[in-house]
């Protein structure tokens, strides 16, 4: 199963996280150094919801922003 919203098509976004060491110069330190980088993935908050469509109930995967916006008619 793919991690994509069935309504808006929102999917995983790729980014990175950094490990930092040191104290900022404006706080009296000598500066912050980046000591490590790692790639990571930001996934959307998907929920399985029962939806009414053409007088039948279907199970879809919708992100919480679509559920809050009322883009789904929950059966």
Biopython code that builds the backbone (N, CA, C, O; Angstrom):
import numpy as np
from Bio.PDB.StructureBuilder import StructureBuilder

atoms = [
    (1, "UNK", "N", (0.839, -1.184, 0.000)),
    (1, "UNK", "CA", (0.000, 0.000, 0.000)),
    (1, "UNK", "C", (0.879, 1.240, 0.000)),
    (1, "UNK", "O", (1.813, 1.358, 0.793)),
    (2, "UNK", "N", (0.569, 2.151, -0.891)),
    (2, "UNK", "CA", (1.370, 3.361, -0.978)),
    (2, "UNK", "C", (0.906, 4.366, 0.071)),
    (2, "UNK", "O", (-0.246, 4.346, 0.504)),
    (3, "UNK", "N", (1.805, 5.226, 0.463)),
    (3, "UNK", "CA", (1.497, 6.219, 1.490)),
    (3, "UNK", "C", (1.093, 7.533, 0.833)),
    (3, "UNK", "O", (1.752, 8.557, 1.012)),
    (4, "UNK", "N", (0.006, 7.492, 0.074)),
    (4, "UNK", "CA", (-0.482, 8.661, -0.652)),
    (4, "UNK", "C", (-1.952, 8.854, -0.313)),
    (4, "UNK", "O", (-2.715, 7.890, -0.264)),
    (5, "UNK", "N", (-2.347, 10.098, -0.078)),
    (5, "UNK", "CA", (-3.748, 10.421, 0.207)),
    (5, "UNK", "C", (-4.579, 10.201, -1.055)),
    (5, "UNK", "O", (-4.204, 10.647, -2.139)),
    (6, "UNK", "N", (-5.711, 9.510, -0.905)),
    (6, "UNK", "CA", (-6.571, 9.229, -2.054)),
    (6, "UNK", "C", (-7.336, 10.454, -2.524)),
    (6, "UNK", "O", (-7.877, 10.445, -3.630)),
    (7, "UNK", "N", (-7.398, 11.501, -1.724)),
    (7, "UNK", "CA", (-8.172, 12.687, -2.092)),
    (7, "UNK", "C", (-7.287, 13.767, -2.711)),
    (7, "UNK", "O", (-7.540, 14.212, -3.831)),
    (8, "UNK", "N", (-6.263, 14.185, -1.992)),
    (8, "UNK", "CA", (-5.442, 15.305, -2.480)),
    (8, "UNK", "C", (-4.137, 14.856, -3.125)),
    (8, "UNK", "O", (-3.487, 15.652, -3.802)),
    (9, "UNK", "N", (-3.742, 13.608, -2.933)),
    (9, "UNK", "CA", (-2.503, 13.122, -3.539)),
    (9, "UNK", "C", (-1.251, 13.465, -2.761)),
    (9, "UNK", "O", (-0.144, 13.349, -3.286)),
    (10, "UNK", "N", (-1.411, 13.885, -1.518)),
    (10, "UNK", "CA", (-0.244, 14.210, -0.696)),
    (10, "UNK", "C", (0.543, 12.939, -0.406)),
    (10, "UNK", "O", (-0.033, 11.909, -0.057)),
    (11, "UNK", "N", (1.867, 13.019, -0.553)),
    (11, "UNK", "CA", (2.706, 11.852, -0.368)),
    (11, "UNK", "C", (3.942, 12.176, 0.446)),
    (11, "UNK", "O", (4.039, 13.259, 1.023)),
    (12, "UNK", "N", (4.889, 11.248, 0.497)),
    (12, "UNK", "CA", (6.101, 11.468, 1.269)),
    (12, "UNK", "C", (6.951, 12.600, 0.689)),
    (12, "UNK", "O", (7.015, 12.785, -0.527)),
    (13, "UNK", "N", (7.602, 13.354, 1.580)),
    (13, "UNK", "CA", (8.500, 14.435, 1.195)),
    (13, "UNK", "C", (9.869, 14.106, 1.774)),
    (13, "UNK", "O", (9.978, 13.730, 2.942)),
    (14, "UNK", "N", (10.907, 14.244, 0.965)),
    (14, "UNK", "CA", (12.252, 13.881, 1.390)),
    (14, "UNK", "C", (12.989, 15.107, 1.887)),
    (14, "UNK", "O", (12.895, 16.183, 1.296)),
    (15, "UNK", "N", (13.720, 14.941, 2.971)),
    (15, "UNK", "CA", (14.470, 16.043, 3.551)),
    (15, "UNK", "C", (15.665, 15.512, 4.309)),
    (15, "UNK", "O", (16.142, 14.407, 4.050)),
    (16, "UNK", "N", (16.141, 16.305, 5.244)),
    (16, "UNK", "CA", (17.292, 15.890, 6.013)),
    (16, "UNK", "C", (17.253, 16.453, 7.408)),
    (16, "UNK", "O", (16.577, 17.449, 7.667)),
    (17, "UNK", "N", (17.980, 15.818, 8.312)),
    (17, "UNK", "CA", (18.130, 16.330, 9.661)),
    (17, "UNK", "C", (19.623, 16.489, 9.938)),
    (17, "UNK", "O", (20.444, 15.726, 9.431)),
    (18, "UNK", "N", (19.959, 17.483, 10.743)),
    (18, "UNK", "CA", (21.344, 17.815, 11.025)),
    (18, "UNK", "C", (21.624, 17.637, 12.508)),
    (18, "UNK", "O", (20.769, 17.925, 13.346)),
    (19, "UNK", "N", (22.822, 17.162, 12.830)),
    (19, "UNK", "CA", (23.305, 17.132, 14.206)),
    (19, "UNK", "C", (24.247, 18.323, 14.362)),
    (19, "UNK", "O", (25.169, 18.508, 13.568)),
    (20, "UNK", "N", (24.005, 19.117, 15.382)),
    (20, "UNK", "CA", (24.825, 20.324, 15.586)),
    (20, "UNK", "C", (25.559, 20.227, 16.910)),
    (20, "UNK", "O", (25.092, 19.583, 17.850)),
    (21, "UNK", "N", (26.729, 20.883, 16.974)),
    (21, "UNK", "CA", (27.517, 20.905, 18.191)),
    (21, "UNK", "C", (28.052, 22.311, 18.386)),
    (21, "UNK", "O", (28.438, 22.964, 17.417)),
    (22, "UNK", "N", (28.083, 22.782, 19.606)),
    (22, "UNK", "CA", (28.625, 24.094, 19.912)),
    (22, "UNK", "C", (27.551, 25.060, 20.365)),
    (22, "UNK", "O", (26.362, 24.743, 20.377)),
    (23, "UNK", "N", (28.010, 26.266, 20.742)),
    (23, "UNK", "CA", (27.089, 27.296, 21.203)),
    (23, "UNK", "C", (27.112, 28.457, 20.211)),
    (23, "UNK", "O", (28.155, 28.774, 19.638)),
    (24, "UNK", "N", (25.967, 29.080, 20.015)),
    (24, "UNK", "CA", (25.856, 30.164, 19.048)),
    (24, "UNK", "C", (26.735, 31.346, 19.440)),
    (24, "UNK", "O", (26.997, 31.586, 20.618)),
    (25, "UNK", "N", (27.184, 32.081, 18.417)),
    (25, "UNK", "CA", (28.056, 33.232, 18.675)),
    (25, "UNK", "C", (27.347, 34.311, 19.471)),
    (25, "UNK", "O", (27.957, 34.964, 20.318)),
    (26, "UNK", "N", (26.060, 34.503, 19.204)),
    (26, "UNK", "CA", (25.356, 35.566, 19.931)),
    (26, "UNK", "C", (25.090, 35.193, 21.389)),
    (26, "UNK", "O", (24.699, 36.043, 22.190)),
    (27, "UNK", "N", (25.303, 33.913, 21.733)),
    (27, "UNK", "CA", (25.182, 33.490, 23.129)),
    (27, "UNK", "C", (26.537, 33.431, 23.821)),
    (27, "UNK", "O", (26.629, 33.035, 24.983)),
    (28, "UNK", "N", (27.592, 33.828, 23.104)),
    (28, "UNK", "CA", (28.919, 33.862, 23.701)),
    (28, "UNK", "C", (29.810, 32.703, 23.312)),
    (28, "UNK", "O", (30.905, 32.562, 23.856)),
    (29, "UNK", "N", (29.375, 31.884, 22.400)),
    (29, "UNK", "CA", (30.184, 30.744, 21.993)),
    (29, "UNK", "C", (31.030, 31.062, 20.769)),
    (29, "UNK", "O", (31.080, 32.205, 20.315)),
    (30, "UNK", "N", (31.696, 30.036, 20.241)),
    (30, "UNK", "CA", (32.547, 30.215, 19.075)),
    (30, "UNK", "C", (31.826, 29.853, 17.784)),
    (30, "UNK", "O", (32.392, 30.011, 16.703)),
    (31, "UNK", "N", (30.610, 29.380, 17.871)),
    (31, "UNK", "CA", (29.836, 29.068, 16.676)),
    (31, "UNK", "C", (29.333, 27.631, 16.691)),
    (31, "UNK", "O", (29.842, 26.785, 17.426)),
    (32, "UNK", "N", (28.332, 27.376, 15.873)),
    (32, "UNK", "CA", (27.734, 26.047, 15.791)),
    (32, "UNK", "C", (28.296, 25.327, 14.570)),
    (32, "UNK", "O", (28.354, 25.896, 13.480)),
    (33, "UNK", "N", (28.708, 24.083, 14.752)),
    (33, "UNK", "CA", (29.189, 23.258, 13.654)),
    (33, "UNK", "C", (28.194, 22.136, 13.398)),
    (33, "UNK", "O", (27.615, 21.575, 14.328)),
    (34, "UNK", "N", (28.007, 21.820, 12.128)),
    (34, "UNK", "CA", (27.198, 20.666, 11.763)),
    (34, "UNK", "C", (28.126, 19.463, 11.734)),
    (34, "UNK", "O", (29.101, 19.438, 10.983)),
    (35, "UNK", "N", (27.815, 18.456, 12.564)),
    (35, "UNK", "CA", (28.699, 17.297, 12.677)),
    (35, "UNK", "C", (28.166, 16.080, 11.937)),
    (35, "UNK", "O", (28.910, 15.123, 11.721)),
    (36, "UNK", "N", (26.912, 16.091, 11.549)),
    (36, "UNK", "CA", (26.378, 14.936, 10.841)),
    (36, "UNK", "C", (25.114, 15.293, 10.094)),
    (36, "UNK", "O", (24.331, 16.134, 10.536)),
    (37, "UNK", "N", (24.923, 14.653, 8.967)),
    (37, "UNK", "CA", (23.718, 14.842, 8.176)),
    (37, "UNK", "C", (23.128, 13.473, 7.897)),
    (37, "UNK", "O", (23.852, 12.526, 7.591)),
    (38, "UNK", "N", (21.827, 13.374, 8.002)),
    (38, "UNK", "CA", (21.178, 12.115, 7.650)),
    (38, "UNK", "C", (19.918, 12.417, 6.855)),
    (38, "UNK", "O", (19.200, 13.374, 7.144)),
    (39, "UNK", "N", (19.659, 11.592, 5.852)),
    (39, "UNK", "CA", (18.467, 11.772, 5.041)),
    (39, "UNK", "C", (17.302, 11.110, 5.743)),
    (39, "UNK", "O", (17.460, 10.070, 6.383)),
    (40, "UNK", "N", (16.128, 11.715, 5.623)),
    (40, "UNK", "CA", (14.942, 11.144, 6.232)),
    (40, "UNK", "C", (13.732, 11.471, 5.376)),
    (40, "UNK", "O", (13.829, 12.218, 4.402)),
    (41, "UNK", "N", (12.590, 10.905, 5.748)),
    (41, "UNK", "CA", (11.360, 11.051, 4.976)),
    (41, "UNK", "C", (10.279, 11.565, 5.905)),
    (41, "UNK", "O", (10.124, 11.069, 7.021)),
    (42, "UNK", "N", (9.527, 12.564, 5.446)),
    (42, "UNK", "CA", (8.382, 13.092, 6.170)),
    (42, "UNK", "C", (7.128, 12.503, 5.535)),
    (42, "UNK", "O", (6.835, 12.768, 4.369)),
    (43, "UNK", "N", (6.385, 11.699, 6.306)),
    (43, "UNK", "CA", (5.186, 11.048, 5.790)),
    (43, "UNK", "C", (3.942, 11.837, 6.191)),
    (43, "UNK", "O", (3.917, 12.431, 7.269)),
    (44, "UNK", "N", (2.906, 11.854, 5.341)),
    (44, "UNK", "CA", (1.646, 12.504, 5.726)),
    (44, "UNK", "C", (0.912, 11.658, 6.764)),
    (44, "UNK", "O", (1.110, 10.446, 6.849)),
    (45, "UNK", "N", (0.071, 12.313, 7.543)),
    (45, "UNK", "CA", (-0.705, 11.631, 8.577)),
    (45, "UNK", "C", (-1.944, 11.029, 7.924)),
    (45, "UNK", "O", (-2.973, 11.693, 7.807)),
    (46, "UNK", "N", (-1.844, 9.772, 7.500)),
    (46, "UNK", "CA", (-2.933, 9.109, 6.795)),
    (46, "UNK", "C", (-3.771, 8.280, 7.750)),
    (46, "UNK", "O", (-3.246, 7.609, 8.638)),
    (47, "UNK", "N", (-5.076, 8.337, 7.555)),
    (47, "UNK", "CA", (-6.017, 7.551, 8.340)),
    (47, "UNK", "C", (-6.917, 6.783, 7.381)),
    (47, "UNK", "O", (-7.251, 7.279, 6.305)),
    (48, "UNK", "N", (-7.306, 5.582, 7.766)),
    (48, "UNK", "CA", (-8.253, 4.802, 6.981)),
    (48, "UNK", "C", (-9.658, 5.202, 7.383)),
    (48, "UNK", "O", (-10.019, 5.132, 8.558)),
    (49, "UNK", "N", (-10.462, 5.628, 6.392)),
    (49, "UNK", "CA", (-11.796, 6.173, 6.666)),
    (49, "UNK", "C", (-12.801, 5.479, 5.761)),
    (49, "UNK", "O", (-12.507, 5.184, 4.602)),
    (50, "UNK", "N", (-13.996, 5.220, 6.300)),
    (50, "UNK", "CA", (-15.095, 4.726, 5.472)),
    (50, "UNK", "C", (-15.820, 5.919, 4.878)),
    (50, "UNK", "O", (-16.187, 6.852, 5.593)),
    (51, "UNK", "N", (-16.025, 5.886, 3.563)),
    (51, "UNK", "CA", (-16.614, 7.014, 2.841)),
    (51, "UNK", "C", (-17.779, 6.509, 2.014)),
    (51, "UNK", "O", (-17.722, 5.416, 1.450)),
    (52, "UNK", "N", (-18.850, 7.312, 1.941)),
    (52, "UNK", "CA", (-19.981, 6.967, 1.077)),
    (52, "UNK", "C", (-19.753, 7.532, -0.308)),
    (52, "UNK", "O", (-19.467, 8.718, -0.470)),
    (53, "UNK", "N", (-19.886, 6.660, -1.323)),
    (53, "UNK", "CA", (-19.745, 7.108, -2.703)),
    (53, "UNK", "C", (-20.683, 6.270, -3.557)),
    (53, "UNK", "O", (-20.553, 5.047, -3.605)),
    (54, "UNK", "N", (-21.613, 6.908, -4.221)),
    (54, "UNK", "CA", (-22.597, 6.245, -5.081)),
    (54, "UNK", "C", (-23.347, 5.146, -4.327)),
    (54, "UNK", "O", (-23.463, 4.017, -4.805)),
    (55, "UNK", "N", (-23.853, 5.493, -3.142)),
    (55, "UNK", "CA", (-24.630, 4.582, -2.286)),
    (55, "UNK", "C", (-23.870, 3.321, -1.880)),
    (55, "UNK", "O", (-24.497, 2.312, -1.558)),
    (56, "UNK", "N", (-22.543, 3.350, -1.885)),
    (56, "UNK", "CA", (-21.748, 2.274, -1.320)),
    (56, "UNK", "C", (-20.731, 2.871, -0.370)),
    (56, "UNK", "O", (-20.353, 4.035, -0.500)),
    (57, "UNK", "N", (-20.295, 2.079, 0.573)),
    (57, "UNK", "CA", (-19.264, 2.558, 1.489)),
    (57, "UNK", "C", (-17.926, 1.961, 1.080)),
    (57, "UNK", "O", (-17.807, 0.751, 0.889)),
    (58, "UNK", "N", (-16.928, 2.813, 0.947)),
    (58, "UNK", "CA", (-15.580, 2.414, 0.558)),
    (58, "UNK", "C", (-14.611, 2.773, 1.664)),
    (58, "UNK", "O", (-14.847, 3.702, 2.436)),
    (59, "UNK", "N", (-13.524, 2.035, 1.735)),
    (59, "UNK", "CA", (-12.441, 2.392, 2.638)),
    (59, "UNK", "C", (-11.369, 3.097, 1.825)),
    (59, "UNK", "O", (-10.873, 2.551, 0.840)),
    (60, "UNK", "N", (-11.011, 4.306, 2.235)),
    (60, "UNK", "CA", (-9.946, 5.043, 1.569)),
    (60, "UNK", "C", (-8.932, 5.499, 2.608)),
    (60, "UNK", "O", (-9.204, 5.490, 3.809)),
    (61, "UNK", "N", (-7.768, 5.894, 2.127)),
    (61, "UNK", "CA", (-6.750, 6.473, 2.998)),
    (61, "UNK", "C", (-6.720, 7.966, 2.748)),
    (61, "UNK", "O", (-6.363, 8.417, 1.660)),
    (62, "UNK", "N", (-7.099, 8.730, 3.762)),
    (62, "UNK", "CA", (-7.161, 10.183, 3.628)),
    (62, "UNK", "C", (-6.265, 10.819, 4.679)),
    (62, "UNK", "O", (-6.154, 10.319, 5.798)),
    (63, "UNK", "N", (-5.621, 11.938, 4.307)),
    (63, "UNK", "CA", (-4.807, 12.657, 5.276)),
    (63, "UNK", "C", (-5.731, 13.442, 6.211)),
    (63, "UNK", "O", (-6.875, 13.738, 5.868)),
    (64, "UNK", "N", (-5.221, 13.767, 7.376)),
    (64, "UNK", "CA", (-6.058, 14.410, 8.382)),
    (64, "UNK", "C", (-6.479, 15.811, 7.966)),
    (64, "UNK", "O", (-7.523, 16.293, 8.405)),
    (65, "UNK", "N", (-5.684, 16.475, 7.124)),
    (65, "UNK", "CA", (-6.084, 17.808, 6.678)),
    (65, "UNK", "C", (-7.301, 17.734, 5.763)),
    (65, "UNK", "O", (-8.129, 18.645, 5.773)),
    (66, "UNK", "N", (-7.429, 16.663, 4.966)),
    (66, "UNK", "CA", (-8.619, 16.488, 4.130)),
    (66, "UNK", "C", (-9.833, 16.122, 4.978)),
    (66, "UNK", "O", (-10.950, 16.548, 4.684)),
    (67, "UNK", "N", (-9.615, 15.331, 6.031)),
    (67, "UNK", "CA", (-10.723, 14.957, 6.911)),
    (67, "UNK", "C", (-11.232, 16.181, 7.665)),
    (67, "UNK", "O", (-12.441, 16.364, 7.809)),
    (68, "UNK", "N", (-10.310, 17.025, 8.149)),
    (68, "UNK", "CA", (-10.706, 18.236, 8.878)),
    (68, "UNK", "C", (-11.419, 19.220, 7.976)),
    (68, "UNK", "O", (-12.341, 19.909, 8.413)),
    (69, "UNK", "N", (-10.996, 19.297, 6.700)),
    (69, "UNK", "CA", (-11.586, 20.252, 5.763)),
    (69, "UNK", "C", (-12.953, 19.809, 5.286)),
    (69, "UNK", "O", (-13.653, 20.580, 4.629)),
    (70, "UNK", "N", (-13.354, 18.576, 5.602)),
    (70, "UNK", "CA", (-14.662, 18.094, 5.209)),
    (70, "UNK", "C", (-14.725, 17.631, 3.763)),
    (70, "UNK", "O", (-15.795, 17.638, 3.155)),
    (71, "UNK", "N", (-13.596, 17.231, 3.209)),
    (71, "UNK", "CA", (-13.574, 16.755, 1.839)),
    (71, "UNK", "C", (-14.059, 15.314, 1.728)),
    (71, "UNK", "O", (-14.184, 14.783, 0.625)),
    (72, "UNK", "N", (-14.332, 14.679, 2.867)),
    (72, "UNK", "CA", (-14.843, 13.319, 2.896)),
    (72, "UNK", "C", (-16.229, 13.304, 3.520)),
    (72, "UNK", "O", (-16.494, 14.055, 4.459)),
    (73, "UNK", "N", (-17.115, 12.460, 3.010)),
    (73, "UNK", "CA", (-18.413, 12.243, 3.630)),
    (73, "UNK", "C", (-18.326, 10.908, 4.318)),
    (73, "UNK", "O", (-18.403, 9.859, 3.679)),
    (74, "UNK", "N", (-18.164, 10.950, 5.633)),
    (74, "UNK", "CA", (-17.912, 9.731, 6.386)),
    (74, "UNK", "C", (-19.206, 8.932, 6.518)),
    (74, "UNK", "O", (-20.243, 9.461, 6.918)),
    (75, "UNK", "N", (-19.124, 7.653, 6.176)),
    (75, "UNK", "CA", (-20.305, 6.784, 6.220)),
    (75, "UNK", "C", (-20.530, 6.269, 7.623)),
    (75, "UNK", "O", (-21.479, 5.521, 7.861)),
]
sb = StructureBuilder()
sb.init_structure("model")
sb.init_model(0)
sb.init_chain("A")
sb.init_seg("    ")
for serial, (resi, resn, name, xyz) in enumerate(atoms, 1):
    if name == "N":
        sb.init_residue(resn, " ", resi, " ")
    sb.init_atom(name, np.array(xyz, "f"), 0.0, 1.0, " ", f" {name:<3s}", serial, name[0])
structure = sb.get_structure()
